[in-house]
């Protein structure tokens, strides 16, 4: 490895820049906000807050395929929705079966690696494999019975279907010429055929998530799954410079977001007000994530904290400090995993 190339890859310059938007960001953000929150709002307002995480993860189908034509978006959202429901099912089953911290960490690491491999293979685009990790890691730590696990899977499936419908509703009014054919078969074949660019990246993600989870459990942190999610988040890139920027952006954005989220939690908002804040936060996150990841984390962090507070009355200071500490640790572990022999498919810097 050339040291000068490594120094350039580890340059912080430019992490604060706003990227240009190449698609209808406002329409995409409104579509994501609507599709992600319909079922979530329904279960919360009807008093079934225990199902809120499952509804949220199924609804997160809507944040994928932002600018894809409808022919591509239809297949992509269907595949993503099925994958997210499967992740909720895996996490719920692990929780119902009473899996311990180490087996859960291994499960999340395997899902992280597979999600990275498959989303890269089909060029799924942002947010890559991150939401799949979020879904399995969160549901695996929520204590449930087998009956409750079944309910979570059903709600996640319903939310995914609703998100698909919202994502495709524009097709009724704006037909597009079928000029973009998609075939995932060759991409999947090349991803698992040696030599492959995707396999080393997926392995690195899995190893980073596994290391972050085990370290968090060893240190007895409050929410170890947040550490694994942070590691997976910074490793979604394909080059080291972008990973460094995402690490800095996630840490600084989370710091600011923890302050904002702490203020909202300290206000002891009623449930409908919390739900409104969650909806607005997702909209703002979608509007900013394509511009700068740090800005997006300013809104996604309060969203996560508010969603957590729907399940149990929060210790505001404890929840906020856990979020910050777990995120910083996970992001740093992810960065270390990226720095250790970038290797084939994981480049030092952007082309």
C-alpha positions as CSV (number, residue, x, y, z in Angstrom):
1,X,0.0,0.0,0.0
2,X,1.4,3.4,-1.0
3,X,1.6,5.7,2.0
4,X,0.9,8.8,0.0
5,X,-2.3,7.2,-1.3
6,X,-3.3,6.3,2.2
7,X,-2.7,9.8,3.4
8,X,-4.9,11.2,0.7
9,X,-7.5,8.7,1.5
10,X,-7.5,9.7,5.1
11,X,-7.8,13.4,4.4
12,X,-10.7,15.1,6.1
13,X,-11.0,17.8,3.6
14,X,-14.5,18.1,2.1
15,X,-16.6,16.2,4.7
16,X,-18.7,19.3,5.2
17,X,-19.5,19.9,1.5
18,X,-23.1,19.7,0.3
19,X,-23.5,17.3,-2.6
20,X,-25.6,18.4,-5.6
21,X,-29.0,16.8,-6.0
22,X,-29.6,15.1,-9.3
23,X,-33.3,14.1,-8.9
24,X,-36.6,15.3,-7.5
25,X,-35.5,15.3,-3.9
26,X,-38.7,16.9,-2.6
27,X,-41.0,14.4,-4.2
28,X,-38.8,11.5,-3.1
29,X,-38.7,12.8,0.5
30,X,-42.5,13.2,0.7
31,X,-43.0,9.8,-0.8
32,X,-40.6,8.2,1.7
33,X,-42.2,10.1,4.6
34,X,-45.7,9.0,3.7
35,X,-44.9,5.4,2.9
36,X,-42.8,4.9,6.0
37,X,-45.2,6.3,8.5
38,X,-48.7,5.2,7.5
39,X,-48.7,1.9,9.4
40,X,-46.4,3.3,12.1
41,X,-48.9,6.0,12.9
42,X,-51.8,3.6,12.9
43,X,-50.2,1.2,15.4
44,X,-49.1,4.0,17.7
45,X,-52.3,5.9,17.7
46,X,-54.3,2.7,18.3
47,X,-52.2,2.0,21.4
48,X,-50.1,-0.9,20.0
49,X,-46.8,0.8,20.5
50,X,-44.9,-2.5,21.0
51,X,-45.4,-3.0,17.3
52,X,-43.9,0.4,16.4
53,X,-40.4,-0.8,15.6
54,X,-41.6,-3.6,13.3
55,X,-44.0,-1.1,11.5
56,X,-41.1,1.4,11.1
57,X,-38.8,-1.2,9.6
58,X,-41.3,-2.5,7.1
59,X,-42.1,1.1,6.2
60,X,-38.5,1.8,5.6
61,X,-39.0,0.1,2.3
62,X,-40.1,3.5,1.1
63,X,-36.7,5.2,1.5
64,X,-35.1,3.0,-1.2
65,X,-35.2,3.5,-5.0
66,X,-35.5,7.3,-4.6
67,X,-34.9,8.3,-8.2
68,X,-35.4,5.0,-10.1
69,X,-37.9,4.7,-12.9
70,X,-41.1,2.8,-12.0
71,X,-40.1,-0.4,-13.7
72,X,-36.9,-0.6,-11.7
73,X,-38.4,0.7,-8.5
74,X,-41.2,-1.8,-8.5
75,X,-38.8,-4.8,-8.4
76,X,-36.4,-3.0,-6.0
77,X,-39.0,-2.1,-3.4
78,X,-40.5,-5.5,-3.6
79,X,-37.1,-7.2,-2.9
80,X,-36.2,-4.7,-0.2
81,X,-39.6,-5.1,1.5
82,X,-39.3,-8.9,1.5
83,X,-35.7,-8.6,2.9
84,X,-36.8,-6.2,5.7
85,X,-39.7,-8.5,6.7
86,X,-37.2,-11.4,6.7
87,X,-34.9,-9.4,9.0
88,X,-37.7,-8.6,11.3
89,X,-38.6,-12.3,11.4
90,X,-35.0,-13.3,12.1
91,X,-34.7,-10.7,14.9
92,X,-38.1,-11.5,16.4
93,X,-37.4,-15.3,16.4
94,X,-34.0,-14.7,18.1
95,X,-35.7,-12.6,20.7
96,X,-38.5,-15.1,21.3
97,X,-36.0,-18.0,21.5
98,X,-34.1,-16.1,24.2
99,X,-30.8,-15.9,22.3
100,X,-27.9,-14.4,24.3
101,X,-25.7,-11.4,23.3
102,X,-23.1,-13.4,21.4
103,X,-25.4,-15.4,19.1
104,X,-27.4,-12.2,18.4
105,X,-24.2,-10.4,17.5
106,X,-23.2,-13.2,15.1
107,X,-26.6,-13.1,13.5
108,X,-26.5,-9.3,13.0
109,X,-23.0,-9.6,11.5
110,X,-24.1,-12.3,9.1
111,X,-27.1,-10.2,8.0
112,X,-24.8,-7.2,7.6
113,X,-22.5,-9.1,5.3
114,X,-25.3,-10.6,3.2
115,X,-27.1,-7.3,2.9
116,X,-24.0,-5.6,1.7
117,X,-23.2,-8.3,-0.8
118,X,-26.7,-8.4,-2.3
119,X,-27.4,-4.6,-2.4
120,X,-24.0,-4.1,-4.1
121,X,-24.6,-6.9,-6.5
122,X,-27.9,-5.4,-7.7
123,X,-26.7,-1.8,-7.4
124,X,-29.6,-1.0,-5.0
125,X,-28.1,2.4,-4.1
126,X,-28.4,4.3,-0.8
127,X,-29.0,3.4,2.0
128,X,-27.5,0.1,0.9
129,X,-27.6,-2.7,3.4
130,X,-28.0,-0.5,6.5
131,X,-31.7,-0.7,7.2
132,X,-31.5,-4.5,7.1
133,X,-28.9,-4.4,9.9
134,X,-31.0,-1.9,11.8
135,X,-34.1,-4.1,11.5
136,X,-32.6,-7.4,12.7
137,X,-30.4,-5.8,15.4
138,X,-33.3,-3.9,17.0
139,X,-35.9,-6.6,16.9
140,X,-33.5,-9.2,18.3
141,X,-33.1,-7.2,21.6
142,X,-36.8,-6.5,22.2
143,X,-38.2,-9.2,24.5
144,X,-41.2,-10.9,22.9
145,X,-43.2,-14.1,23.0
146,X,-43.7,-16.3,19.9
147,X,-47.2,-14.8,19.4
148,X,-45.8,-11.3,19.6
149,X,-43.0,-12.2,17.2
150,X,-45.7,-13.4,14.7
151,X,-47.6,-10.1,15.2
152,X,-44.4,-8.1,14.5
153,X,-43.7,-10.1,11.3
154,X,-47.3,-9.4,10.1
155,X,-47.1,-5.7,10.8
156,X,-43.7,-5.4,9.1
157,X,-45.2,-7.2,6.0
158,X,-48.2,-4.9,6.0
159,X,-46.0,-1.8,6.3
160,X,-43.7,-3.0,3.5
161,X,-46.8,-3.5,1.2
162,X,-48.1,-0.1,2.0
163,X,-44.7,1.5,1.4
164,X,-44.5,-0.3,-2.0
165,X,-47.9,1.0,-2.9
166,X,-47.0,4.6,-2.0
167,X,-43.7,4.3,-3.9
168,X,-45.6,3.2,-7.0
169,X,-48.6,5.4,-6.9
170,X,-47.1,7.9,-9.3
171,X,-47.1,5.2,-12.0
172,X,-50.9,5.7,-12.2
173,X,-50.3,9.3,-13.4
174,X,-46.9,9.4,-15.0
175,X,-46.1,6.5,-17.4
176,X,-42.5,6.1,-18.5
177,X,-41.0,4.5,-21.6
178,X,-39.6,1.1,-20.9
179,X,-36.1,2.1,-21.8
180,X,-34.2,0.7,-18.8
181,X,-34.1,-3.0,-18.6
182,X,-32.8,-4.6,-15.5
183,X,-31.3,-8.0,-14.9
184,X,-29.9,-8.8,-11.5
185,X,-28.8,-12.3,-12.4
186,X,-25.5,-11.4,-13.8
187,X,-24.8,-9.0,-11.0
188,X,-25.5,-11.7,-8.4
189,X,-23.4,-14.2,-10.2
190,X,-20.4,-11.9,-10.5
191,X,-20.7,-11.0,-6.8
192,X,-20.2,-14.5,-5.6
193,X,-17.8,-15.6,-8.3
194,X,-14.1,-15.3,-7.5
195,X,-12.3,-12.9,-8.0
196,X,-15.1,-10.6,-6.8
197,X,-15.2,-7.0,-5.7
198,X,-18.4,-7.5,-3.6
199,X,-17.3,-10.5,-1.5
200,X,-14.3,-8.7,0.2
201,X,-16.5,-5.7,0.9
202,X,-19.2,-7.8,2.4
203,X,-16.7,-9.7,4.5
204,X,-15.3,-6.5,5.8
205,X,-18.7,-5.2,6.8
206,X,-19.5,-8.5,8.6
207,X,-16.2,-8.5,10.4
208,X,-16.6,-4.8,11.4
209,X,-20.1,-5.3,12.7
210,X,-19.1,-8.4,14.6
211,X,-16.1,-6.7,16.2
212,X,-18.2,-3.7,17.2
213,X,-20.9,-5.8,18.7
214,X,-18.6,-8.0,20.7
215,X,-16.7,-4.9,22.0
216,X,-19.9,-3.2,23.0
217,X,-21.0,-6.2,25.0
218,X,-17.5,-6.6,26.6
219,X,-17.7,-2.9,27.7
220,X,-21.3,-3.5,28.9
221,X,-22.7,-0.5,26.9
222,X,-26.4,0.3,27.3
223,X,-27.5,-0.3,23.7
224,X,-24.9,-2.5,21.9
225,X,-27.0,-2.9,18.8
226,X,-26.5,0.9,18.1
227,X,-22.8,0.2,18.0
228,X,-23.3,-2.5,15.4
229,X,-25.6,-0.3,13.3
230,X,-23.0,2.6,13.4
231,X,-20.2,0.2,12.2
232,X,-22.4,-1.0,9.4
233,X,-23.4,2.6,8.4
234,X,-19.8,3.8,7.9
235,X,-18.9,0.7,5.9
236,X,-21.6,1.0,3.3
237,X,-19.1,2.9,1.1
238,X,-16.8,1.3,-1.5
239,X,-13.7,3.5,-0.8
240,X,-11.8,4.6,2.3
241,X,-12.1,8.4,1.9
242,X,-15.8,8.2,1.8
243,X,-15.8,5.9,4.9
244,X,-13.7,8.4,6.8
245,X,-16.1,11.2,5.9
246,X,-19.1,9.1,6.9
247,X,-17.4,8.3,10.2
248,X,-16.9,12.0,11.0
249,X,-20.3,13.0,9.7
250,X,-22.0,10.3,11.7
251,X,-20.3,11.2,14.9
252,X,-20.8,15.0,14.6
253,X,-24.3,14.7,13.3
254,X,-25.2,12.3,16.2
255,X,-23.7,14.7,18.7
256,X,-25.9,17.5,17.5
257,X,-28.8,15.1,17.1
258,X,-28.5,13.9,20.7
259,X,-28.8,17.5,21.9
260,X,-31.9,18.0,19.9
261,X,-33.4,14.6,20.7
262,X,-32.6,15.1,24.4
263,X,-34.5,18.4,24.4
264,X,-37.5,16.7,22.8
265,X,-37.4,13.8,25.3
266,X,-37.1,16.2,28.2
267,X,-40.2,18.1,27.1
268,X,-42.2,14.9,27.8
269,X,-44.3,15.3,24.7
270,X,-47.6,13.3,24.4
271,X,-47.6,10.4,22.0
272,X,-49.2,12.2,19.1
273,X,-46.7,15.0,19.3
274,X,-43.8,12.4,19.4
275,X,-45.3,10.8,16.4
276,X,-45.5,14.1,14.5
277,X,-41.8,14.8,15.4
278,X,-40.9,11.3,14.0
279,X,-42.7,12.0,10.7
280,X,-41.0,15.5,10.4
281,X,-37.6,14.1,11.3
282,X,-37.8,11.4,8.6
283,X,-38.8,14.0,6.0
284,X,-35.9,16.3,7.0
285,X,-33.6,13.3,7.0
286,X,-34.6,12.3,3.5
287,X,-34.2,15.9,2.3
288,X,-30.7,16.2,3.7
289,X,-29.1,12.7,3.4
290,X,-28.4,13.2,-0.3
291,X,-26.7,16.5,0.5
292,X,-24.6,15.7,3.6
293,X,-24.7,12.7,5.9
294,X,-24.0,14.8,9.0
295,X,-27.1,16.9,8.4
296,X,-29.2,13.8,8.0
297,X,-27.9,12.4,11.3
298,X,-29.0,15.6,13.0
299,X,-32.6,14.5,12.3
300,X,-32.3,10.7,12.3
301,X,-30.8,10.7,15.8
302,X,-33.9,12.4,17.4
303,X,-36.1,10.1,15.3
304,X,-34.4,7.0,16.8
305,X,-34.5,8.4,20.3
306,X,-38.2,9.3,20.1
307,X,-39.0,5.9,18.6
308,X,-37.2,4.2,21.5
309,X,-39.2,6.3,24.0
310,X,-42.5,5.0,22.6
311,X,-41.6,1.6,24.1
312,X,-40.5,2.5,27.6
313,X,-40.4,5.7,29.6
314,X,-36.9,7.0,28.8
315,X,-34.1,8.0,31.1
316,X,-33.3,11.1,29.0
317,X,-29.7,11.5,30.0
318,X,-28.9,7.8,29.9
319,X,-30.6,7.2,26.5
320,X,-28.9,10.2,24.9
321,X,-25.5,9.4,26.3
322,X,-25.8,5.7,25.2
323,X,-26.7,6.8,21.7
324,X,-23.7,9.1,21.5
325,X,-21.2,6.6,23.0
326,X,-22.4,3.6,21.1
327,X,-22.4,5.5,17.8
328,X,-18.9,6.9,18.3
329,X,-17.5,3.5,19.2
330,X,-19.3,1.7,16.3
331,X,-18.2,4.3,13.8
332,X,-14.6,4.1,14.9
333,X,-14.6,0.3,14.8
334,X,-16.0,0.5,11.3
335,X,-13.3,2.9,10.2
336,X,-10.6,0.7,11.6
337,X,-12.1,-2.3,9.7
338,X,-12.0,-0.2,6.5
339,X,-8.4,0.9,7.1
340,X,-7.1,-2.7,7.6
341,X,-6.0,-3.7,4.1
342,X,-8.6,-2.0,1.9
343,X,-8.0,-4.8,-0.6
344,X,-9.9,-5.7,-3.7
345,X,-13.2,-3.8,-4.2
346,X,-12.6,-1.4,-1.3
347,X,-10.5,1.3,-2.7
348,X,-8.3,3.9,-1.0
349,X,-10.1,6.8,-2.5
350,X,-12.9,7.7,-4.9
351,X,-12.2,7.3,-8.6
